[in-house]
């Protein structure tokens, strides 16, 4: 059986290497956090429980850093969308026939759209005319937090679940990576409750940062070649 498989011609996936695409996304996103964190010499964004005065004070005094953050986050949405499209295409190339690929596509595109939407709201908040309306600052910031907080983690959880379940079923990824993806997915879905109770807010970074590692690992672990006629891949 092994001799027969070894004699089969090999097809290679024709598409971007999703490991490197994931690295570009993670690099841009982490770079976007640098200007608005202690690493860049500034406190992080106000929390969802911050007062209106704290929000206005932050955005009126630190708008150059917020503008750079918005610029980089907007750019990071592109490789995230490319990763989503490519990982689903690669799964299809590997003869995965399951609803999980469409679920992953849905979750990944929503995540990218939410990142882009968050960046646009942050960009709008860098204009001085906005600062003169505290209620507008509060509304824009809460929308941006909703999109970039639970909006990101819940949708990313759908992406992680769709990829992990299908790749695990077809034995295309190591078991530890499948388990990690499912854990990220569960935590991401639970972060939805942060809209009702701020005690769940820590689940958002617990989805985001382990999710970065999961993305990169999947990108380099998922096979990029297939032996034509291999029945085990059908």
ABEGO torsion letter per residue (X at the ends): XAAAAAABBBBBBBBBBAAAAAAAAAAAAAAAAAAABAAAGBBBBBBAABBAAAAAAAAAAAAAAAAAAAAAAAAAAAAAAAAAAAAAAAAAAAGBBBAAAAAAAAAAAAAAAAAAAAAAAAAAAABAAAAABAAAAAAAAAAAAAAABAAAAAAAAAAAAAAAAAAAAAGABBAAAAAAAAAAAAAAAAAAAAAABAAAAAAAAAAAAAAAAAAAAAAAABBABBBBGBAAAX
